[in-house]
Amino acid sequence: MPEDGQNQLSTPRPSILDGDAFDQLPRLPGLNIDQTTTLNNLRENSSELSWQEHGIYGLSMNEAPKTILSASHVDHVVNMEIETEKVATVSTEGQVAVLRRLVKSSGFYAISSMALPLISLVLSPFLTHNLLPSDYGILTILNTAISLAAGITQLGLASAFFRAYCYDYTSEHDRRDVVAVATALLCLVSIPTVILVAVTSPFLAKILLGQSSLGGFVSLAGGVVLMQNLTVPGLAWLRAENRPLFYSLLSISGMLITLFANVVLVGVLHWGVAGSVIAMGSGYACIFICTMPIIILHAGIRIRVDIARNLLAFGLPLILNYISYWVLQFSDRYLLSLFTSLTETARYAVPYTLGSAMAVLVIGPFTLAWPTTMFAIARRKDAVQGFMLVFRWFSMFLLFAAFGLSLVGTFLLDWLFPVTYHSAVLIIPIVAESIAFYGIYFVFMVGANLKRKTWLTAVFTTTAALVNFVVNLILIPRYGAMGAASSTLIAYIVLAFAAYIVNQRIYPIPFEIGRFFVALFVGVALYIGSSFLALSQGTYVAWSIHVGALALYAGCLAFLGKFPSWSQSLDRKNGYKQEDIVL
């Protein structure tokens, strides 16, 4: 968020405190996709995953996790800035009351969050069985293009809406105008964009898919972008009004429509890629049909210059953030199709989706609760020790989750997907570890969030995106999908430790990095060792070895977590006990 925006909003105003920033990344309703091919964006609570705001229905099943990450990250940054400016208001209300309300509201959002991976689990294997690998690769590229186009044409208005509606304007009349103006801006940008895409579709198809004859698919994708963008005002309004139940019901309904439309159009009518893209759009259309009449009736669609300026001043800078995340999370798919083949792209997308399940199951819920918890800890005298404990146990849990979900992902890949995709199984643990580093990045950003230097997020994200792009150019031509996965891991390591190094200068916290790396290396050794031992064994013996390794790793992590360190000795010397912190 721009510094001048912060200066304009120096006086806290009453607002809804339990809503997080809205998702801003595009998602498709078709796949997994938080959109992956079907569910595009699930990042719900502020930094959660709200696939709906951005199109939870639009991406390819394989990409859902990535989109979720991006969206969640952008909203997390926005939410941190709002929370920082409102910290005085929060303190007067009482932490217990805030947390109670947050838990109550997030319970409904959690339903939507869990629905996404479940529906994706059905849709992704369905599509891989009903589409050729090359067709699934086309669908993956279309999803990445939809994600980028929606992220740019939404102009950051999802997050800007939350800021304006809940913070900048207090009267009911002004808030209705915020809804009306946001809707008008999205229409003014999205409709011409769709027309331009339709006119230039052969040219775009040549660039994206290598064949100008596939321009029809690109035109359909443009329609998905329009539908996705027009769902933003309604979903954002529900969030701002703290209507989690209606929001979740509407979002889940859209996802289910996307699922059933895929079954009918792809499985029964055999419309292939076109059928899946239409199914994505149908999920968004459902939300559009349910929300737009209400917007027109109660708010209308019009332009009010002061509100439009407010929304654009806050939202436009977020586009750079989004583009950086898109490069970080989706550019590998395009480069794979460019340097290898669409089939290789499909082989990468499926295990990537399975490996990044942790983004939905672990990172989303954590980022939902983290802003409030972070500020509560920051106000304590023992804040540094509190943040140390959060990092220790959250990082341990991330590593354990990465290990466990890698095993589950491997099982699902072998059980649900065609044999064509089985050879890319090693991508799953690599991506899972990447998501683990993404998780600890949030903790490392404590200093920037507390000191209101959230602009550093754009710096870190852009740096990681450039690293990812350059390493992809080096590794993909040589190693294909494995090169893309490796570059993803390298980029997220750079993201996490760039944040660590800079934040140590802003707000020094002696995070136990050594303990983390010991836990990481133990996990890698156990995973590789158990995989090697299980190679020559039968199915049941092999999985017994894997489960045993997971249990052993859990014991090792528990021991490492309790193992005394020099910081604990110093704490005891100063009369501090771990039990004093309530997280």
TILOTOR-997860 format. One record per residue (C-alpha): x, y, z; residue number from 1. Coordinates in steps of 0.5 Angstrom, whole numbers, plus 500, padded with zeros to 3 digits. Layout:
N
X|Y|Z|NUM
...
END
This chain:
583
500|500|500|1
503|507|498|2
505|511|504|3
501|517|502|4
495|513|502|5
497|511|510|6
498|518|511|7
491|520|509|8
488|515|513|9
492|516|520|10
485|517|524|11
482|510|526|12
475|509|524|13
470|504|526|14
470|498|522|15
468|491|521|16
474|488|525|17
473|481|523|18
474|481|516|19
480|480|512|20
482|483|506|21
479|480|500|22
482|476|495|23
485|478|489|24
487|473|485|25
484|470|479|26
481|463|480|27
477|459|476|28
471|455|477|29
473|449|474|30
478|445|477|31
482|445|483|32
483|451|482|33
482|455|487|34
482|456|482|35
485|451|478|36
481|449|473|37
475|449|477|38
475|453|483|39
479|458|483|40
480|462|489|41
479|460|495|42
482|465|500|43
477|467|504|44
479|470|510|45
483|476|509|46
489|472|508|47
486|466|508|48
484|463|501|49
479|466|498|50
477|463|491|51
471|466|491|52
473|473|490|53
477|472|485|54
474|467|482|55
475|461|485|56
472|457|479|57
477|459|474|58
483|455|474|59
486|449|473|60
486|444|478|61
493|444|478|62
494|451|480|63
489|452|485|64
494|452|490|65
498|457|487|66
493|462|486|67
491|461|493|68
497|463|495|69
498|469|491|70
491|472|493|71
492|470|500|72
499|474|500|73
496|480|497|74
490|480|502|75
495|479|508|76
499|485|506|77
493|489|506|78
490|486|512|79
496|488|516|80
496|495|514|81
489|496|516|82
490|492|522|83
496|496|524|84
492|503|523|85
487|500|527|86
491|497|533|87
488|502|538|88
481|501|536|89
482|494|537|90
485|494|544|91
479|498|546|92
475|493|544|93
478|487|548|94
482|481|545|95
478|476|547|96
472|479|544|97
475|480|537|98
478|473|537|99
471|470|539|100
468|474|533|101
474|472|529|102
473|464|531|103
466|465|530|104
466|468|523|105
472|464|520|106
468|457|522|107
463|459|516|108
469|461|512|109
473|454|514|110
467|450|510|111
468|454|504|112
476|453|505|113
475|445|506|114
470|445|500|115
475|447|495|116
480|441|496|117
475|436|496|118
471|438|490|119
478|439|487|120
480|432|489|121
474|430|485|122
475|434|479|123
482|434|477|124
482|426|476|125
476|427|472|126
479|431|468|127
485|428|467|128
482|421|465|129
477|425|460|130
482|429|457|131
489|428|453|132
495|430|457|133
496|435|451|134
489|438|452|135
490|438|459|136
496|442|458|137
492|447|454|138
487|448|460|139
493|449|464|140
495|455|460|141
488|458|459|142
488|458|467|143
494|461|468|144
492|466|462|145
485|467|466|146
489|468|472|147
493|474|470|148
488|477|466|149
483|477|472|150
489|480|477|151
490|486|472|152
483|488|470|153
481|487|477|154
485|493|479|155
486|491|486|156
479|493|487|157
477|487|491|158
482|489|497|159
481|497|495|160
473|495|496|161
475|493|503|162
479|498|505|163
474|504|503|164
468|500|505|165
470|498|512|166
475|504|514|167
475|510|509|168
467|511|509|169
462|511|515|170
455|513|512|171
451|508|509|172
450|512|503|173
457|513|502|174
458|505|503|175
453|504|498|176
456|508|493|177
463|504|494|178
459|498|492|179
456|502|486|180
463|505|484|181
467|499|484|182
462|495|480|183
462|501|475|184
470|501|475|185
470|493|474|186
465|493|468|187
468|499|465|188
475|495|465|189
472|488|464|190
467|489|458|191
472|492|453|192
478|487|455|193
473|481|453|194
472|485|446|195
479|486|445|196
481|479|447|197
475|476|442|198
478|480|436|199
485|478|438|200
484|471|440|201
488|468|434|202
494|472|435|203
493|471|443|204
492|463|441|205
499|463|437|206
503|466|443|207
500|462|449|208
498|455|445|209
503|455|439|210
497|455|434|211
492|461|432|212
487|455|430|213
485|455|438|214
483|462|438|215
476|460|440|216
479|457|447|217
482|464|448|218
475|467|447|219
472|463|452|220
477|464|457|221
476|472|456|222
469|471|458|223
471|467|464|224
475|473|466|225
469|478|465|226
464|473|469|227
470|472|475|228
471|480|475|229
463|481|476|230
463|477|482|231
468|481|486|232
463|487|488|233
458|482|491|234
462|477|494|235
466|483|497|236
460|486|500|237
458|480|503|238
465|480|506|239
465|487|509|240
458|486|512|241
460|480|515|242
456|475|512|243
460|469|512|244
454|464|512|245
451|467|505|246
458|468|503|247
460|461|504|248
453|458|501|249
454|462|495|250
461|460|494|251
460|453|495|252
454|453|490|253
458|456|485|254
464|451|486|255
458|445|485|256
456|448|479|257
463|448|476|258
464|441|478|259
457|438|475|260
458|443|469|261
465|439|468|262
461|432|469|263
456|434|463|264
460|438|458|265
466|434|459|266
464|427|461|267
458|426|458|268
458|431|452|269
465|430|450|270
466|438|449|271
473|437|451|272
477|443|453|273
472|448|451|274
467|444|456|275
471|445|462|276
472|453|460|277
465|454|459|278
464|450|466|279
469|455|469|280
465|461|467|281
458|457|469|282
460|457|476|283
462|465|476|284
456|466|472|285
452|463|478|286
455|468|483|287
454|474|478|288
446|472|477|289
445|472|485|290
449|478|487|291
448|483|481|292
441|484|481|293
442|486|489|294
447|491|487|295
443|494|482|296
437|494|487|297
440|497|493|298
446|501|490|299
446|502|483|300
452|502|478|301
455|509|477|302
461|513|478|303
463|518|484|304
470|521|482|305
472|522|490|306
471|514|491|307
473|512|484|308
480|516|486|309
480|513|493|310
479|505|490|311
484|506|484|312
489|510|489|313
489|504|493|314
488|498|488|315
493|500|483|316
499|499|486|317
497|492|488|318
497|490|481|319
505|490|481|320
504|485|487|321
500|481|483|322
504|480|477|323
510|479|481|324
506|473|485|325
503|471|478|326
511|470|475|327
512|467|482|328
507|462|481|329
505|461|474|330
510|463|469|331
513|456|470|332
507|453|466|333
508|457|461|334
515|456|460|335
514|449|460|336
509|449|455|337
514|454|451|338
521|449|452|339
518|442|452|340
511|441|451|341
503|441|453|342
504|434|455|343
510|436|460|344
506|442|463|345
500|437|464|346
505|432|468|347
507|438|472|348
501|441|474|349
497|435|477|350
503|433|482|351
504|441|483|352
496|441|485|353
497|435|490|354
504|438|493|355
501|445|494|356
495|442|498|357
498|445|504|358
497|452|502|359
489|451|503|360
489|446|509|361
495|450|513|362
497|456|511|363
490|459|509|364
487|458|517|365
494|460|519|366
494|467|516|367
487|468|518|368
488|468|525|369
495|471|525|370
494|478|524|371
490|479|530|372
495|474|534|373
501|478|532|374
498|484|534|375
496|481|541|376
503|478|542|377
506|485|540|378
503|489|546|379
506|484|551|380
513|485|554|381
515|478|552|382
513|479|545|383
520|477|542|384
520|470|546|385
512|470|544|386
514|471|536|387
520|466|537|388
515|460|540|389
510|462|534|390
516|461|529|391
519|454|533|392
512|451|533|393
509|453|527|394
515|451|523|395
515|444|526|396
508|443|524|397
509|446|517|398
515|441|516|399
511|435|519|400
505|437|514|401
509|437|508|402
512|430|510|403
505|428|511|404
501|431|505|405
507|429|501|406
505|422|503|407
498|423|502|408
499|426|495|409
503|420|493|410
498|416|494|411
492|420|491|412
497|421|485|413
498|413|484|414
490|411|486|415
486|417|482|416
490|419|476|417
492|416|470|418
499|412|469|419
502|418|465|420
502|423|471|421
506|418|476|422
513|419|473|423
512|426|476|424
511|424|483|425
518|427|486|426
515|434|484|427
510|433|490|428
515|433|496|429
519|439|493|430
513|443|492|431
510|441|499|432
517|444|502|433
516|450|498|434
510|452|501|435
513|450|508|436
518|456|506|437
512|460|504|438
509|459|511|439
515|461|515|440
515|468|511|441
509|470|514|442
512|470|521|443
519|473|518|444
515|479|516|445
513|481|523|446
517|487|523|447
515|490|517|448
508|489|519|449
509|492|526|450
513|498|523|451
508|499|517|452
513|497|512|453
509|493|508|454
511|496|502|455
517|491|503|456
513|485|501|457
513|488|493|458
520|488|494|459
521|481|496|460
516|478|492|461
519|481|486|462
526|479|488|463
523|472|488|464
519|472|482|465
525|474|478|466
529|469|481|467
524|464|479|468
524|466|472|469
531|466|471|470
532|459|474|471
526|457|470|472
530|459|464|473
536|455|466|474
533|449|469|475
526|447|465|476
530|446|458|477
535|441|461|478
530|438|467|479
523|439|464|480
518|439|470|481
523|437|475|482
527|443|473|483
520|448|474|484
519|445|481|485
526|446|483|486
526|453|481|487
519|454|485|488
523|451|491|489
529|456|490|490
524|462|489|491
521|461|496|492
527|460|500|493
529|466|497|494
523|470|499|495
523|467|506|496
530|469|508|497
530|476|504|498
524|477|509|499
528|474|515|500
535|478|513|501
531|485|512|502
526|484|518|503
532|483|523|504
534|490|522|505
527|493|523|506
525|488|529|507
530|484|531|508
528|477|533|509
532|471|535|510
529|466|531|511
532|459|532|512
534|458|525|513
539|453|527|514
533|448|530|515
529|449|524|516
534|447|519|517
536|441|523|518
528|439|523|519
528|440|516|520
534|436|514|521
532|430|519|522
525|430|515|523
529|430|508|524
533|424|510|525
527|420|513|526
523|422|507|527
528|419|502|528
530|414|506|529
523|411|507|530
522|412|500|531
528|408|498|532
527|402|503|533
520|402|500|534
522|401|493|535
523|394|493|536
517|392|497|537
510|390|496|538
504|396|497|539
502|394|504|540
509|394|507|541
512|400|503|542
506|404|506|543
508|401|513|544
515|404|512|545
512|411|510|546
507|411|516|547
513|409|520|548
517|414|518|549
512|419|519|550
511|417|526|551
518|417|527|552
519|424|524|553
513|427|529|554
517|424|535|555
524|427|532|556
520|434|532|557
517|434|538|558
524|432|541|559
527|438|537|560
521|443|540|561
522|441|547|562
530|441|547|563
533|447|551|564
536|452|547|565
541|458|549|566
535|463|549|567
531|459|554|568
537|459|559|569
537|466|558|570
529|466|559|571
530|462|565|572
535|467|568|573
531|473|567|574
525|470|570|575
521|468|564|576
517|462|563|577
514|459|556|578
508|458|560|579
507|465|561|580
505|466|553|581
498|465|551|582
498|464|544|583
END
